[in-house]
Amino acid sequence: MLPHPRIHLQSLISVLDFAGIAVGSIGGALHAREHVRYEYDIIGAFGLALCSALGGGIVRDVLLGVGPPLALVDVGYLYTALGAAACTLLLGARIGKRTQRVLLYVDAAAVSLFAVAGTARAEAFGVQWLPALMLGVTTAVGGGSLRDVLSGTTPKVFERGNYYAIAAAAAAGSYLLLDWLDLPDAWCVSAAALIGFTLRILSMLLNWRTGALRETESSVQ
């Protein structure tokens, strides 16, 4: 097999991180704007946006123990999160009835991007495949879980519903498999992110749901 050129993995991780931060921040801002239970002000909206965008990555970096979290070192992370949230709040009114649909796609994109970024960053620091996969999932669901807790709801990752952590695990596992096959880094991250995104969207469109440990009135509907 002929050698192929490899893009610097750290550059790809950075791109994924920034992309995930942007879409995560958009999701957090939309979550605050469309919340049916609480009326958030501008501080609350930006707070949820920052939690959604940066929470998972901060948890990942703390668990890796390789220095301060990237979000606290590179101010570009904060600028990206704040800028995406500001644009969302300014343009959110124009989305109208399509907001919920947009939020679903934004959430699916954030899950897949963060899962691949977290897995790739963990692997780059020599973490074995299973802990790397777990860190990828943590990166993907951590920010959204923190957002849900702060907005007074049970994190969706713990409840019966459409594939969330499963989609993140699929993205993380796909990246590890493709990387093990020694495919170019760009192919690995692109294909893995697409797999996670597609699985998440299909689970919502086709109503694929995880099983409940015990049946309740809501679980049998």
Buried (B, 14 or more C-beta within 10 A) or exposed (E): EEEEEEEEBEEBBBBBBBBBBBBBBBBBBBBBBBBEEEEBEEEBBBBBBBBBBBBBBBBBBEBBEEEEBBBEEBEBBBEBBBBBBBBBBEEBEEBEEEBEEBBBBBBBBBBBBBBBBBBBBBBBEEBEBEBBBBBBBBBBBBBBBBBBEBBEEEBBBEBEBBBBBBBBBBBBBBBBBBBEEEBBBBBBBBBBBBBBBBBBBBBBEEEBEEEEEEEEEEEEE
